[in-house]
Amino acid sequence: MPKIWLSLVILLAICLLFSLNCDASEKRKKPQKQAILLVAFGTSVPEARKAFDAIQARAETTFPGVEVRWAFTSKTIRSRSAAEGKPLDSPETALAKLMDDGCTHVAILSLHVIPGVEFHELQRNVRLFEEMAGGFECVTVARPLLSSSRDLRRASEALIGRIPRERKPEDAVIFMGHGSEKHPSDAMYAAMHGILQDLDSNVHMATVDGYPSIEDILPKLEAKKVRKVWLMPFMTVAGVHAREDMAGDKPDSWRSILAGKGITCSPVLTGLAEYPEFVDIWLEHLKDTFPPHR
């Protein structure tokens, strides 16, 4: 090989080695900056948003000194909020901002109830951010509320404990879950119904878009000649579903359906995030992934 070419090859190798050493040096010098991203579906009901404030306060107390931010998966909720002059971030936008702000390690807490469609979409998109050159060193996604048999049992016992004391033994209780008709995680609602039935045969779980539905519960109420039902949401916040589909006055609301059967209803409009017992479960899942490292 001519000397000039040999010299060029050596020079190129030296430049490449110097570049690699500079990159490694920059990575070593880059300070670690952690953050928590709380991700929820969202709500358009102002009264229900107070639940998010309670969760943030708990997260900041549990992880002092770590910045806590929010993102919302519902495009509809984000659009409505933007129209009110209160823009909200999607998970992707929030992650991009955290990356621009120099965060190196991010722990994400999914405030969804089950690991359904939105949770898996979140997981998939988060992985893409972690793979970006010059991006995060690590991003972790904590499990949603119901992620194990232990979670199912704890949640069921917590629900029983939150039934109003005025409820009489002959009164039925129906918890409204969202449901996910096209996702296998929908089965968790049926599992919850089974556990609740073991704890109290007059307590039921039904869903808006999954199994069991309110129609599946009606025969059980009729068989016991139930005359009064307490309606309670099994959702992160008591939003539109709880206030309209469960307790509203429209003909197809659960309250109206039950009234058509001669059953009196007493709705309770409190979301799961307003109960410390459920926030405890979510935060334990976050602790499992924090600090976010591998």
C-alpha positions, -999 to +999 in steps of 0.1 A: +000+000+000+014+034-009+026+054+021+001+082+015-028+057+016-014+041+047-011+075+063-047+083+055-060+050+070-040+057+102-053+092+104-089+080+099-085+054+126-071+080+150-100+104+143-126+076+147-110+065+180-109+101+192-146+105+183-156+074+202-136+085+232-153+119+231-187+103+230-179+080+259-165+109+278-197+130+272-219+101+284-198+097+315-200+134+323-237+137+316-254+140+351-282+117+359-316+135+360-346+115+370-383+122+364-417+105+369-444+107+342-479+099+354-500+087+325-538+086+327-567+084+302-579+118+314-613+133+321-634+162+309-653+165+343-637+193+364-649+177+397-631+145+388-598+161+381-591+166+419-582+129+419-551+137+398-540+163+423-542+137+451-521+113+431-494+138+423-492+149+459-487+113+470-461+107+443-441+138+452-441+127+489-431+091+480-402+103+457-390+136+472-369+157+449-380+140+417-399+160+392-434+147+385-452+154+352-484+143+335-496+129+302-530+118+289-537+091+264-571+103+253-569+125+222-605+136+228-597+147+263-566+166+251-586+183+224-614+194+248-589+207+273-570+226+246-602+243+235-606+255+271-572+270+270-556+242+291-533+222+268-524+187+279-495+165+267-498+131+251-473+106+264-451+111+233-451+149+237-443+147+274-414+123+267-400+145+240-401+175+264-384+154+291-357+144+266-352+181+256-349+190+293-320+166+297-337+138+317-317+106+316-339+082+335-377+083+334-402+061+353-437+061+339-467+051+360-498+039+341-529+050+359-550+028+338-570+000+356-560-030+334-531-037+310-553-032+280-550-015+246-538+019+258-513+004+282-497-017+255-496+012+231-478+032+258-453+005+263-446+002+226-441+039+220-419+042+251-395+016+238-390+037+206-380+067+227-355+046+246-339+035+213-333+070+201-297+080+197-287+105+224-320+100+242-328+086+276-305+061+292-335+042+306-372+044+306-394+021+326-432+016+326-448+006+359-478-018+358-514-005+359-537-012+388-546-048+381-515-067+372-515-098+394-537-120+414-525-101+445-537-069+430-571-084+422-575-095+458-563-062+473-586-042+450-616-064+457-611-061+495-606-023+491-639-020+471-658-039+498-643-016+524-656+015+505-692+005+503-713+030+522-721+020+557-758+028+552-760-001+528-782-029+541-773-066+537-801-072+512-790-042+491-769-051+460-738-032+450-726-029+414-692-015+405-689-001+370-657-009+351-649+003+316-642-031+301-622-039+269-643-060+246-614-067+221-586-072+246-578-104+266-572-083+298-610-078+299-610-111+317-597-093+348-632-079+354-648-113+354-621-124+378-628-094+400-665-103+399-657-138+411-636-125+441-662-100+450-689-127+450-668-147+474-666-118+497-702-108+494-727-125+472-747-092+467-717-073+453-711-074+415-687-061+389-700-051+355-685-032+326-696-007+300-677-023+271-668-058+282-679-088+303-698-090+325-722-064+314-752-049+333-774-073+313-754-103+328-760-090+363-798-083+360-809-120+363-788-123+395-806-093+410-840-106+399-833-140+414-827-124+448-856-100+444-832-070+450-851-038+455-821-014+460-787-011+443-757+010+452-739+020+420-701+028+423-675+034+396-645+011+393-626+037+373-596+059+380-619+090+381-656+094+384-659+110+349-685+109+321-690+071+323-698+073+360-719+104+358-739+097+326-736+060+317-739+048+353-759+074+373-774+096+345-810+100+335-807+089+298-828+058+290-798+035+286-780+045+318-776+018+344-797+038+368-826+040+342-823+003+333-825-007+370-853+017+376-872+000+348-870-032+368-884-015+399-850-012+416-840+020+434-805+032+429-780+052+451-750+063+430-716+071+446-695+093+424-660+087+437-631+075+415-605+049+426-578+076+426-596+094+454-591+063+477-556+060+493-559+021+492-558+022+454-532+048+451-511+026+473-512-002+447-503+021+419-474+036+438-461+002+448-459-007+411-440+026+405-416+017+433-409-016+416-394+003+386-378+032+405-351+044+404-353+035+367-322+016+359-312-018+345 
